[in-house]
Amino acid sequence: MRNKTAVLMGLTLLSGSAWAKVPQEEAARLGKDLTPVGAEKAANEDGSIPVWTGPANFTDEQRNLTPEQIEAMPADELAKIFGGGRVESPQFTITRDNLGQYEARLTEGHKRMFAQYPEYKMPVYPSNRSGYFPPQIEQATISNATRAELQGTDDVIGAKLGFPFPIPKRAEEVIWNHKMKFRGTAVRRYNNQAIVQLDGKYTLTKLIEDVKFKYANIEEPAAQENTLLLMYLSEYLSPPRIVGQFILAHDPVEGQREAWVYNPAVRRVRRLPDAGYDNPTEGSDNQQTYDQIDMFNGSLSRYTWKLIGKKELYIPYNSWGIADRRLKFEEILNPRFINQDLTRYELHRVWVVEAYLREGTSHIFAKRRFYIDEDSWSIAAVDLYDNRDEFWKFQEGHLGTYPMIPTVTAIPEVIYDLQSGRYFVTAMQNEDKVSDFRIELEDDYFSPQTLRKRSRR
């Protein structure tokens, strides 16, 4: 990402290996037998995973939808456009009774859900490889294949605009593809979160989140000296104890994020020293750590990483049924797990990556297993183990393609605590406005010096 001096290069080589770029002959596969961002273009052996066609899944009209058009669109029409599960019928439904037929294509977390909850089910739909990205991102990704390098776990060098490692050779590169994916220029998201108890009662947290993406920004390409992935500002609208609180964060390409909080009770901005790793996020009642936001973000440095390879697994995909803003929270938030009748699972090829807590460091999760969609580099699920090496939590991202950006993201994300029986849901857009991806935000909007003056209400 940045120019390195000879001295810094020498120090880096002493402290950790610099991993080589992909040879030109290997990079030449991109856009041929591989998609421009590195997925296998072909169908699988039995055709249950189709050939990738990318933008061909959507019309020009669908790619140019505005937030106002989406808000006015009938629920069934919206689900049809985005591949949601409220129009088609499932091909089949996985239950505890027929689990043996499908177990080989399940994440460990899904197997644990079936083991713990007899009534759990997974409706499986035809696979639709809807994920794709703008031509500028595709071309930059092809170029990155022969110029981007990763030093240690957290220092990406030479990547510009696109995915840094479309043909990954190590686990960390797969995770960095997720962290650096294209998400548009900026967005205002109306985020609704819930902590759901065993009996189904829940506490709701509402917030507005503004994000400007510094890397992978087509409208404002990052300068060579850029050190940021994104800038983030949120305002809490509920519950009452945190109404009016703002959190500002600058997420770096390398190192730990910088964060600030404005508390309206004292009218003061203070630095947040613990906005990373396993520190709990506001409003989650310790059910979400900072590095679980967007399935995983932040530094990779506390873990050693292992690339397991690719598998064909059932993951949440084209999840526009559960993302329908007309749904009421009470229709989604059932006891023990979300309403599985609203979910949609498809068979996709995923990268499997494992992370093990590094000796001499600390984290509440001693082991993490990530499942990453090959078409979008989006994390779809994570298995989480505690420090006794016992399965603890299962994190699930219900992926959907936004053709008007275009990108793939999780709406909503769920964290199941299988030891307590509670679960946490974030990124629900139900009962609210749709995300405004056309918003224009200047860099100084995300300055700590102006944080106290912020008010959208």
C-alpha positions as CSV (number, residue, x, y, z in Angstrom):
1,M,0.0,0.0,0.0
2,R,2.8,2.4,0.8
3,N,6.3,3.0,-0.5
4,K,8.8,1.4,1.9
5,T,12.3,2.7,2.6
6,A,15.3,0.4,2.3
7,V,15.7,0.5,6.1
8,L,12.1,-0.5,6.8
9,M,12.3,-3.3,4.2
10,G,15.3,-4.7,6.0
11,L,13.6,-4.6,9.3
12,T,10.5,-6.3,7.9
13,L,12.6,-9.1,6.4
14,L,14.2,-9.7,9.7
15,S,10.8,-9.9,11.5
16,G,8.7,-11.7,9.0
17,S,8.7,-13.1,5.5
18,A,7.6,-11.1,2.4
19,W,5.5,-13.4,0.3
20,A,6.1,-13.4,-3.4
21,K,3.7,-12.1,-6.1
22,V,1.9,-14.5,-8.4
23,P,3.8,-15.2,-11.6
24,Q,2.5,-13.7,-14.8
25,E,1.6,-17.1,-16.3
26,E,-0.6,-17.9,-13.3
27,A,-2.2,-14.4,-13.3
28,A,-3.1,-14.9,-16.9
29,R,-5.9,-17.3,-15.7
30,L,-7.9,-14.4,-14.4
31,G,-10.7,-13.6,-16.7
32,K,-10.3,-17.0,-18.4
33,D,-10.9,-20.2,-16.4
34,L,-10.9,-17.9,-13.2
35,T,-13.3,-15.0,-12.8
36,P,-11.5,-11.6,-12.8
37,V,-11.4,-11.7,-9.0
38,G,-10.2,-15.3,-8.7
39,A,-13.1,-17.7,-8.4
40,E,-13.5,-20.8,-10.5
41,K,-15.6,-19.8,-13.4
42,A,-16.8,-23.3,-14.3
43,A,-19.7,-25.2,-12.8
44,N,-19.0,-28.0,-10.3
45,E,-19.1,-31.6,-11.5
46,D,-22.8,-32.2,-11.2
47,G,-23.9,-28.7,-12.1
48,S,-25.4,-27.9,-8.7
49,I,-23.1,-24.9,-8.6
50,P,-23.6,-23.1,-11.9
51,V,-21.2,-21.4,-14.2
52,W,-20.4,-17.8,-13.1
53,T,-22.0,-15.2,-15.3
54,G,-21.7,-12.2,-13.0
55,P,-23.5,-9.1,-14.3
56,A,-25.6,-11.1,-16.6
57,N,-27.8,-12.0,-13.6
58,F,-29.1,-8.4,-13.5
59,T,-30.7,-6.0,-16.0
60,D,-29.6,-2.4,-16.5
61,E,-32.7,-1.3,-14.7
62,Q,-31.9,-3.4,-11.6
63,R,-28.3,-2.1,-11.6
64,N,-29.6,1.5,-11.4
65,L,-32.2,1.2,-8.7
66,T,-32.3,4.1,-6.3
67,P,-33.0,3.8,-2.5
68,E,-36.4,5.5,-3.1
69,Q,-37.3,2.9,-5.8
70,I,-36.3,0.0,-3.5
71,E,-38.3,1.4,-0.6
72,A,-41.4,1.7,-2.8
73,M,-41.1,-1.7,-4.4
74,P,-43.5,-4.5,-3.3
75,A,-41.8,-7.2,-1.2
76,D,-42.2,-10.0,-3.6
77,E,-40.9,-8.0,-6.5
78,L,-37.8,-6.9,-4.5
79,A,-37.2,-10.6,-3.5
80,K,-37.5,-11.6,-7.2
81,I,-35.0,-9.0,-8.4
82,F,-32.4,-9.8,-5.8
83,G,-32.8,-13.6,-5.7
84,G,-34.5,-13.7,-2.3
85,G,-36.2,-16.8,-1.1
86,R,-39.8,-15.5,-0.9
87,V,-40.7,-16.3,-4.5
88,E,-39.0,-19.6,-5.3
89,S,-39.6,-22.7,-3.2
90,P,-36.7,-24.6,-1.6
91,Q,-35.3,-27.6,-3.5
92,F,-35.3,-29.3,-0.1
93,T,-35.0,-28.5,3.6
94,I,-32.3,-29.9,5.8
95,T,-33.6,-31.1,9.2
96,R,-32.2,-33.2,12.0
97,D,-34.1,-36.2,10.5
98,N,-32.3,-36.1,7.1
99,L,-29.0,-34.5,8.4
100,G,-26.9,-37.5,7.4
101,Q,-27.6,-36.9,3.7
102,Y,-26.1,-33.4,3.8
103,E,-23.7,-33.3,6.7
104,A,-20.6,-33.4,4.5
105,R,-21.7,-30.0,3.0
106,L,-22.3,-28.2,6.2
107,T,-20.1,-25.9,8.2
108,E,-19.2,-27.1,11.7
109,G,-21.4,-24.3,13.1
110,H,-24.4,-25.5,11.3
111,K,-23.8,-29.1,12.5
112,R,-23.7,-27.7,16.1
113,M,-27.0,-25.8,15.6
114,F,-28.7,-29.1,14.5
115,A,-27.2,-30.9,17.5
116,Q,-28.4,-28.3,20.0
117,Y,-31.8,-27.4,18.6
118,P,-34.0,-30.3,17.3
119,E,-36.3,-27.9,15.4
120,Y,-33.5,-26.1,13.5
121,K,-33.7,-26.3,9.7
122,M,-32.0,-25.0,6.6
123,P,-34.1,-24.4,3.5
124,V,-31.9,-24.9,0.4
125,Y,-32.5,-23.1,-2.9
126,P,-31.0,-23.3,-6.4
127,S,-27.5,-21.8,-6.4
128,N,-27.2,-18.4,-8.0
129,R,-23.7,-17.0,-8.4
130,S,-24.9,-13.4,-8.3
131,G,-21.8,-11.8,-6.9
132,Y,-19.8,-9.4,-9.1
133,F,-17.9,-6.1,-9.1
134,P,-17.3,-3.1,-11.4
135,P,-14.9,-3.4,-14.3
136,Q,-12.4,-1.1,-12.7
137,I,-12.2,-3.4,-9.6
138,E,-11.8,-6.4,-11.9
139,Q,-9.0,-4.9,-13.9
140,A,-7.2,-3.6,-10.8
141,T,-7.5,-7.1,-9.2
142,I,-5.9,-8.7,-12.2
143,S,-3.0,-6.1,-11.9
144,N,-2.7,-6.7,-8.2
145,A,-2.0,-10.4,-8.8
146,T,1.5,-9.7,-10.0
147,R,2.3,-6.7,-7.8
148,A,0.7,-7.1,-4.3
149,E,2.6,-8.7,-1.5
150,L,1.9,-9.4,2.2
151,Q,4.6,-9.0,4.8
152,G,3.9,-10.7,8.1
153,T,0.1,-10.8,8.8
154,D,-0.8,-7.2,8.4
155,D,1.3,-5.3,5.9
156,V,-0.1,-5.3,2.4
157,I,2.2,-3.7,-0.2
158,G,1.6,-2.8,-3.8
159,A,-2.2,-3.3,-3.9
160,K,-4.3,-0.7,-5.7
161,L,-8.1,-0.4,-5.8
162,G,-8.9,-4.1,-6.3
163,F,-8.7,-7.3,-4.3
164,P,-5.0,-7.7,-3.4
165,F,-4.7,-11.5,-3.7
166,P,-7.0,-13.1,-6.3
167,I,-4.9,-16.2,-6.4
168,P,-4.1,-16.6,-2.7
169,K,-1.3,-18.8,-1.5
170,R,-1.8,-18.3,2.3
171,A,-4.6,-17.9,4.7
172,E,-3.9,-14.3,5.6
173,E,-4.3,-13.3,1.9
174,V,-7.8,-14.7,1.8
175,I,-8.8,-12.7,4.9
176,W,-7.3,-9.5,3.4
177,N,-9.4,-10.0,0.3
178,H,-12.4,-9.8,2.5
179,K,-11.1,-6.8,4.4
180,M,-10.2,-4.9,1.2
181,K,-13.2,-5.7,-1.0
182,F,-15.1,-3.0,-3.0
183,R,-18.2,-1.7,-1.2
184,G,-18.8,1.5,-3.1
185,T,-17.7,5.1,-2.3
186,A,-19.7,5.8,0.8
187,V,-22.9,4.6,2.6
188,R,-25.4,5.7,5.3
189,R,-26.7,2.5,6.9
190,Y,-29.7,2.3,9.2
191,N,-28.6,-0.5,11.5
192,N,-30.8,-2.3,13.9
193,Q,-29.3,-4.7,16.4
194,A,-30.9,-7.1,18.9
195,I,-29.8,-9.2,21.8
196,V,-32.2,-12.2,21.9
197,Q,-32.7,-14.1,25.2
198,L,-33.6,-17.8,25.4
199,D,-37.3,-17.1,25.7
200,G,-37.2,-14.9,22.6
201,K,-37.4,-11.5,24.4
202,Y,-35.0,-9.0,22.9
203,T,-33.4,-5.6,23.5
204,L,-33.1,-3.4,20.4
205,T,-30.3,-1.0,19.6
206,K,-30.8,1.4,16.7
207,L,-28.0,3.4,15.1
208,I,-27.1,5.3,12.0
209,E,-23.8,4.5,10.5
210,D,-21.9,6.6,7.9
211,V,-18.9,5.0,6.2
212,K,-16.5,6.4,3.6
213,F,-14.2,3.8,1.9
214,K,-10.7,5.0,1.3
215,Y,-9.3,1.9,-0.3
216,A,-11.3,0.4,-3.3
217,N,-12.9,3.7,-4.0
218,I,-13.5,4.2,-7.7
219,E,-14.8,7.8,-7.4
220,E,-11.9,9.0,-5.3
221,P,-9.0,6.6,-5.9
222,A,-6.6,6.4,-2.9
223,A,-3.4,8.4,-3.0
224,Q,-0.1,6.4,-2.9
225,E,0.4,7.5,0.7
226,N,-3.1,6.5,1.9
227,T,-3.0,4.3,5.0
228,L,-6.7,3.9,5.6
229,L,-9.2,1.2,4.6
230,L,-12.2,3.3,5.7
231,M,-13.6,6.0,8.0
232,Y,-16.7,5.3,10.2
233,L,-19.1,7.4,12.2
234,S,-22.1,6.1,14.1
235,E,-24.9,7.7,16.1
236,Y,-26.9,5.7,18.6
237,L,-30.7,6.3,18.6
238,S,-31.6,3.7,21.3
239,P,-31.6,2.4,24.0
240,P,-32.0,5.5,26.1
241,R,-28.8,5.0,28.1
242,I,-26.7,5.6,25.0
243,V,-28.9,7.9,22.9
244,G,-26.9,10.7,21.3
245,Q,-23.6,8.8,21.6
246,F,-21.3,9.0,18.6
247,I,-18.4,6.6,17.8
248,L,-15.8,7.6,15.2
249,A,-13.2,5.2,13.9
250,H,-10.4,5.2,11.3
251,D,-9.6,1.7,10.1
252,P,-6.0,1.4,8.9
253,V,-4.5,-0.8,6.3
254,E,-1.8,-1.8,8.8
255,G,-2.0,-1.7,12.6
256,Q,-4.7,-1.0,15.1
257,R,-7.7,1.3,14.4
258,E,-8.0,4.8,16.0
259,A,-11.3,5.5,17.6
260,W,-13.1,8.2,19.5
261,V,-16.4,8.5,21.4
262,Y,-18.6,11.5,22.1
263,N,-20.8,11.1,25.2
264,P,-23.7,13.6,25.3
265,A,-23.9,13.4,29.1
266,V,-20.5,15.0,29.6
267,R,-20.3,16.7,26.1
268,R,-16.8,15.5,25.7
269,V,-14.9,13.6,23.0
270,R,-12.4,11.1,24.3
271,R,-10.1,8.6,22.7
272,L,-11.2,4.9,22.8
273,P,-8.1,2.9,23.6
274,D,-9.8,-0.5,23.3
275,A,-11.7,-0.5,20.0
276,G,-10.1,-3.6,18.6
277,Y,-9.5,-7.3,19.1
278,D,-11.9,-8.9,21.6
279,N,-13.2,-5.8,23.3
280,P,-17.0,-5.7,23.2
281,T,-18.9,-3.4,21.0
282,E,-21.4,-0.9,22.3
283,G,-24.9,-2.2,22.7
284,S,-24.1,-5.8,22.3
285,D,-24.0,-6.9,25.9
286,N,-20.6,-8.6,25.3
287,Q,-22.1,-10.7,22.5
288,Q,-20.0,-9.1,19.7
289,T,-16.3,-8.2,19.8
290,Y,-14.9,-5.3,17.7
291,D,-13.1,-7.7,15.4
292,Q,-16.3,-9.5,14.7
293,I,-17.9,-6.5,13.0
294,D,-18.4,-7.2,9.3
295,M,-17.7,-10.9,10.2
296,F,-14.0,-10.1,10.7
297,N,-12.0,-6.9,10.7
298,G,-8.9,-5.4,12.3
299,S,-5.5,-6.9,12.9
300,L,-4.6,-10.5,12.2
301,S,-1.6,-10.3,14.4
302,R,-2.8,-12.3,17.4
303,Y,-3.3,-15.5,15.4
304,T,-1.4,-18.0,13.3
305,W,-3.2,-18.8,10.1
306,K,-3.7,-22.0,8.1
307,L,-5.2,-22.3,4.6
308,I,-7.4,-25.4,4.5
309,G,-8.5,-25.1,0.9
310,K,-11.9,-25.0,-0.9
311,K,-15.0,-26.9,-0.1
312,E,-18.6,-27.0,-1.5
313,L,-20.8,-26.0,1.3
314,Y,-24.3,-24.7,2.0
315,I,-24.1,-21.1,3.0
316,P,-26.6,-18.2,3.4
317,Y,-26.8,-16.5,0.0
318,N,-29.1,-14.1,-1.9
319,S,-30.7,-13.5,1.4
320,W,-33.2,-10.9,0.4
321,G,-36.1,-12.6,2.0
322,I,-34.9,-12.0,5.5
323,A,-33.6,-8.5,4.5
324,D,-37.0,-7.3,3.5
325,R,-37.5,-4.0,5.3
326,R,-41.2,-4.6,5.6
327,L,-40.6,-7.5,7.9
328,K,-41.2,-6.8,11.6
329,F,-38.5,-7.7,14.1
330,E,-40.9,-10.0,15.9
331,E,-41.2,-12.0,12.7
332,I,-37.5,-12.5,12.6
333,L,-36.3,-12.9,16.2
334,N,-37.5,-16.2,17.5
335,P,-36.2,-18.0,20.6
336,R,-32.8,-19.7,20.2
337,F,-32.3,-18.7,16.5
338,I,-33.7,-16.4,13.8
339,N,-36.8,-17.5,11.9
340,Q,-35.3,-20.0,9.5
341,D,-38.4,-19.9,7.2
342,L,-37.0,-16.5,6.1
343,T,-33.5,-17.7,5.3
344,R,-32.1,-19.0,2.1
345,Y,-29.1,-21.4,1.7
346,E,-27.3,-22.2,-1.5
347,L,-24.4,-24.5,-2.4
348,H,-21.3,-22.5,-3.1
349,R,-17.5,-23.1,-3.2
350,V,-15.9,-21.5,-0.2
351,W,-12.4,-21.0,1.0
352,V,-11.8,-22.5,4.5
353,V,-9.3,-20.7,6.7
354,E,-8.4,-21.5,10.3
355,A,-6.8,-19.1,12.9
356,Y,-5.1,-20.3,16.1
357,L,-4.3,-17.9,19.0
358,R,-0.7,-17.1,19.0
359,E,1.4,-18.0,22.0
360,G,1.9,-15.0,24.3
361,T,-1.2,-13.1,23.1
362,S,-4.8,-13.1,24.4
363,H,-8.3,-13.3,22.9
364,I,-11.6,-14.8,24.0
365,F,-11.5,-16.9,20.9
366,A,-8.7,-19.5,20.9
367,K,-9.6,-20.8,17.5
368,R,-11.6,-19.4,14.5
369,R,-12.6,-21.2,11.3
370,F,-13.7,-18.9,8.5
371,Y,-15.8,-19.8,5.4
372,I,-15.3,-17.3,2.6
373,D,-17.4,-17.2,-0.6
374,E,-15.1,-17.6,-3.7
375,D,-17.1,-15.2,-5.9
376,S,-17.1,-12.2,-3.5
377,W,-14.4,-12.9,-0.9
378,S,-17.1,-12.2,1.7
379,I,-17.1,-14.2,4.9
380,A,-20.3,-16.2,5.2
381,A,-19.7,-18.0,8.4
382,V,-17.3,-18.4,11.3
383,D,-16.8,-21.2,13.9
384,L,-15.6,-19.8,17.2
385,Y,-13.9,-21.8,20.0
386,D,-13.1,-20.7,23.6
387,N,-9.9,-21.1,25.5
388,R,-10.8,-24.6,26.6
389,D,-11.0,-25.6,22.9
390,E,-14.8,-26.0,23.2
391,F,-17.1,-24.8,20.5
392,W,-18.7,-21.6,21.8
393,K,-20.2,-19.4,19.1
394,F,-21.3,-19.6,15.5
395,Q,-21.3,-16.4,13.4
396,E,-23.4,-16.3,10.2
397,G,-23.5,-13.6,7.5
398,H,-26.6,-13.7,5.3
399,L,-25.1,-12.6,2.0
400,G,-26.8,-10.6,-0.6
401,T,-25.7,-8.8,-3.9
402,Y,-26.4,-5.1,-4.3
403,P,-26.4,-4.8,-8.1
404,M,-26.6,-1.0,-8.0
405,I,-23.2,-0.7,-6.3
406,P,-22.3,-3.6,-7.1
407,T,-21.0,-5.5,-4.1
408,V,-21.9,-8.4,-1.8
409,T,-22.5,-7.9,1.9
410,A,-24.1,-9.6,4.8
411,I,-27.6,-8.5,5.9
412,P,-28.1,-9.4,8.6
413,E,-25.2,-10.9,10.6
414,V,-26.0,-13.3,13.5
415,I,-23.8,-14.5,16.4
416,Y,-25.1,-17.6,18.2
417,D,-23.8,-18.3,21.7
418,L,-24.3,-22.0,22.0
419,Q,-23.2,-22.1,25.6
420,S,-25.7,-19.5,26.9
421,G,-28.5,-20.0,24.3
422,R,-28.6,-16.2,23.5
423,Y,-27.9,-14.7,20.2
424,F,-27.0,-11.3,18.8
425,V,-28.2,-9.9,15.4
426,T,-26.7,-6.8,13.7
427,A,-27.1,-5.2,10.2
428,M,-30.9,-5.6,10.2
429,Q,-32.5,-3.1,7.8
430,N,-36.0,-4.2,8.6
431,E,-38.6,-1.6,9.8
432,D,-36.2,1.1,8.6
433,K,-34.9,3.0,5.6
434,V,-32.7,1.2,3.0
435,S,-29.0,2.1,3.0
436,D,-28.2,5.2,1.1
437,F,-25.2,4.3,-1.1
438,R,-25.4,7.6,-3.1
439,I,-24.4,9.8,-0.1
440,E,-21.4,12.0,-0.5
441,L,-19.2,12.4,2.5
442,E,-16.0,14.6,2.8
443,D,-13.0,13.3,4.7
444,D,-13.2,16.1,7.3
445,Y,-16.7,14.8,8.2
446,F,-14.8,12.1,10.0
447,S,-12.5,14.3,12.0
448,P,-12.4,14.0,15.8
449,Q,-12.2,17.8,16.0
450,T,-15.7,18.2,14.6
451,L,-17.2,15.1,16.3
452,R,-19.0,17.1,19.1
453,K,-20.9,19.2,16.6
454,R,-22.4,16.2,14.8
455,S,-26.2,15.9,14.9
456,R,-28.5,14.2,12.4
457,R,-31.6,14.4,14.5
